[in-house]
Amino acid sequence: MTEEIIIAGFGGQGVLSMGKILAYSGIMQDQEVAWMPSYGPEMRGGTANVTVILSDERISSPILTKYDTAIVLNQQSMDKFESMVKQGGTLIYDPNGITHEPTRKDINIYKIEGTAIAAEQGNPKVFNMIVLGGFLKVKPIVKLDNVEKGLQKSLPPRHHKMIPMNIEAIQTGMNSVEVVNQL
């Protein structure tokens, strides 16, 4: 099993954190892992994306031009990465700020209202974990207990008290993902 993922959005949306947590979760599951971030010079508001590869076999290169899954959090990323999803692959997106919904018919498309759900819960900081939960429902490539271990590894110890809230947000996301197009 190899899963090649791009997570893309604006800086400040937790794109890199989501990728880091996935990568650590794969490590906790004894998988081969590649994590390659890419972002502009801005701390928040600039474009940010991260490539994550999880595999049971050796990973030859972290440089990809096509992905099994794209997790898209803004229109700019939709415009750039929708066409880079492999035929039969998966695109997951949060519709907040998306003006042109995905149009491909040869991929699985899922929508998760992460921004709206996080706002309803009064905690916009868990937005990325809600989206991650939607992804893990669609593609259960890492076990939830390994995600918890991944959170412990990726979060500084002073934030470990927030792990239960993050796990709850992941579970909320798992229950909130909607099918838009399924092959």
C-alpha positions as a printed NumPy array, in Angstrom:
array([[  0.   ,   0.   ,   0.   ],
       [  1.276,   3.423,  -0.958],
       [ -0.747,   6.624,  -0.561],
       [  0.56 ,   9.838,  -2.14 ],
       [ -1.199,  12.898,  -0.697],
       [ -1.105,  16.646,  -1.258],
       [ -2.662,  18.897,   1.381],
       [ -3.008,  22.486,   0.181],
       [ -4.431,  25.791,   1.391],
       [ -3.396,  29.07 ,   2.993],
       [ -0.818,  29.421,   5.732],
       [ -2.595,  29.463,   9.082],
       [ -5.1  ,  26.736,   8.134],
       [ -2.985,  24.006,   9.682],
       [ -1.939,  22.485,   6.348],
       [  1.606,  21.663,   7.439],
       [  0.432,  20.443,  10.855],
       [ -2.091,  18.12 ,   9.249],
       [  0.658,  16.661,   7.062],
       [  3.041,  16.333,   9.994],
       [  0.437,  14.517,  12.09 ],
       [ -0.294,  12.136,   9.19 ],
       [  3.435,  11.513,   8.738],
       [  3.998,  10.782,  12.444],
       [  0.903,   8.559,  12.453],
       [  2.421,   6.546,   9.605],
       [  5.702,   6.244,  11.505],
       [  3.779,   4.967,  14.55 ],
       [  2.277,   2.356,  12.214],
       [  5.755,   1.262,  11.01 ],
       [  5.215,   2.69 ,   7.524],
       [  7.774,   4.364,   5.317],
       [  7.042,   8.103,   5.31 ],
       [  7.939,  11.201,   3.312],
       [  6.855,  14.707,   4.394],
       [  7.752,  17.605,   2.138],
       [  6.331,  21.063,   2.932],
       [  6.181,  23.985,   0.525],
       [  5.124,  27.48 ,   1.525],
       [  5.632,  31.125,   0.718],
       [  7.522,  33.611,   2.885],
       [  4.343,  34.784,   4.626],
       [  3.541,  33.217,   7.975],
       [ -0.224,  33.407,   7.516],
       [ -2.294,  34.007,   4.43 ],
       [  0.288,  32.833,   1.889],
       [ -0.047,  29.574,  -0.001],
       [  1.06 ,  26.427,   1.756],
       [  1.045,  22.784,   0.779],
       [  2.631,  19.585,   1.953],
       [  3.229,  16.29 ,   0.217],
       [  2.868,  13.23 ,   2.428],
       [  3.646,   9.725,   1.242],
       [  2.796,   6.721,   3.409],
       [  3.925,   3.325,   2.175],
       [  4.618,  -0.244,   3.196],
       [  7.561,  -0.172,   0.775],
       [ 10.59 ,   2.05 ,   0.347],
       [  9.756,   5.514,  -1.046],
       [ 11.971,   6.37 ,  -3.987],
       [ 11.252,  10.109,  -4.2  ],
       [  9.074,  12.678,  -2.41 ],
       [  8.713,  14.688,  -5.654],
       [  5.343,  13.983,  -7.265],
       [  3.344,  15.353, -10.186],
       [  0.231,  13.207,  -9.592],
       [ -1.429,  12.315,  -6.301],
       [ -3.721,   9.569,  -5.021],
       [ -5.451,  12.135,  -2.805],
       [ -5.682,  15.927,  -2.743],
       [ -7.018,  17.674,   0.362],
       [ -7.904,  21.193,  -0.79 ],
       [ -8.704,  24.094,   1.528],
       [ -8.915,  27.108,  -0.82 ],
       [ -9.725,  28.055,  -4.414],
       [ -6.114,  28.64 ,  -5.405],
       [ -5.278,  25.087,  -4.374],
       [ -8.362,  23.696,  -6.129],
       [ -7.272,  25.411,  -9.351],
       [ -3.763,  24.008,  -9.046],
       [ -4.268,  20.494,  -7.698],
       [ -7.631,  19.183,  -8.993],
       [ -5.988,  18.208, -12.289],
       [ -3.104,  16.517, -10.454],
       [ -5.275,  13.844,  -8.812],
       [ -4.698,  10.472, -10.475],
       [ -7.64 ,   9.035, -12.4  ],
       [ -9.663,   7.028,  -9.867],
       [ -8.084,   9.066,  -7.033],
       [ -9.731,  11.163,  -4.347],
       [-10.257,  14.886,  -3.821],
       [-11.512,  16.136,  -0.452],
       [-12.323,  19.81 ,   0.019],
       [-13.795,  22.337,   2.398],
       [-16.263,  24.485,   0.413],
       [-15.513,  27.625,   2.462],
       [-13.935,  30.061,   0.021],
       [-14.335,  27.714,  -2.955],
       [-16.011,  29.558,  -5.81 ],
       [-15.553,  26.854,  -8.464],
       [-16.452,  23.408,  -7.214],
       [-14.47 ,  20.453,  -8.612],
       [-15.764,  19.216, -11.952],
       [-13.899,  15.985, -12.692],
       [-15.99 ,  12.841, -13.103],
       [-13.072,  10.366, -13.096],
       [-12.185,  10.826,  -9.403],
       [-13.921,  10.393,  -6.06 ],
       [-14.905,  13.775,  -4.623],
       [-15.856,  14.43 ,  -1.001],
       [-16.822,  17.627,   0.76 ],
       [-16.363,  18.416,   4.431],
       [-17.648,  21.622,   6.002],
       [-14.679,  21.878,   8.369],
       [-14.771,  25.663,   8.674],
       [-18.496,  25.743,   9.428],
       [-18.351,  22.859,  11.911],
       [-15.365,  24.37 ,  13.759],
       [-17.182,  27.733,  13.935],
       [-20.366,  26.057,  15.238],
       [-18.291,  24.374,  17.933],
       [-16.694,  27.709,  18.803],
       [-13.182,  26.483,  18.119],
       [-11.767,  27.409,  14.692],
       [ -8.377,  25.939,  15.685],
       [ -9.678,  22.376,  15.18 ],
       [-10.683,  23.046,  11.566],
       [ -7.741,  21.058,  10.197],
       [ -8.454,  18.096,  12.491],
       [-12.077,  17.998,  11.3  ],
       [-10.815,  17.863,   7.703],
       [ -8.247,  15.205,   8.662],
       [-11.081,  13.151,  10.166],
       [-13.014,  13.384,   6.901],
       [ -9.946,  12.137,   5.042],
       [ -9.43 ,   9.239,   7.477],
       [-13.072,   8.181,   7.076],
       [-12.67 ,   8.068,   3.293],
       [ -9.126,   6.625,   3.379],
       [ -8.482,   4.822,   6.694],
       [ -4.746,   4.482,   6.008],
       [ -3.716,   5.033,   9.631],
       [ -5.447,   3.843,  12.783],
       [ -6.928,   6.409,  15.165],
       [ -4.723,   5.268,  18.056],
       [ -1.68 ,   5.919,  15.838],
       [ -3.073,   9.365,  15.02 ],
       [ -3.193,  10.034,  18.765],
       [  0.445,   8.937,  19.021],
       [  1.216,  11.141,  16.012],
       [ -0.377,  14.099,  17.805],
       [  1.791,  13.406,  20.857],
       [  4.919,  13.409,  18.681],
       [  4.032,  16.483,  16.608],
       [  2.601,  18.738,  19.323],
       [  4.911,  20.314,  21.893],
       [  4.359,  18.868,  25.395],
       [  2.705,  22.101,  26.584],
       [ -0.132,  21.414,  24.064],
       [ -0.689,  17.747,  24.954],
       [ -3.724,  18.741,  27.027],
       [ -5.372,  19.592,  23.659],
       [ -5.   ,  16.052,  22.254],
       [ -8.446,  14.836,  23.44 ],
       [-10.063,  17.894,  21.797],
       [ -8.184,  17.125,  18.558],
       [ -9.231,  13.451,  18.617],
       [-12.831,  14.556,  19.158],
       [-12.542,  16.917,  16.166],
       [-11.165,  14.056,  14.029],
       [-14.125,  11.875,  15.035],
       [-16.507,  14.758,  14.203],
       [-14.893,  14.996,  10.77 ],
       [-15.27 ,  11.253,  10.245],
       [-19.011,  11.654,  10.798],
       [-19.346,  14.789,   8.656],
       [-17.777,  14.017,   5.277],
       [-20.218,  14.069,   2.327],
       [-19.971,  12.244,  -1.   ],
       [-20.062,  14.55 ,  -4.031],
       [-18.928,  12.065,  -6.707],
       [-18.087,   8.433,  -6.075],
       [-16.826,   6.02 ,  -8.699]])
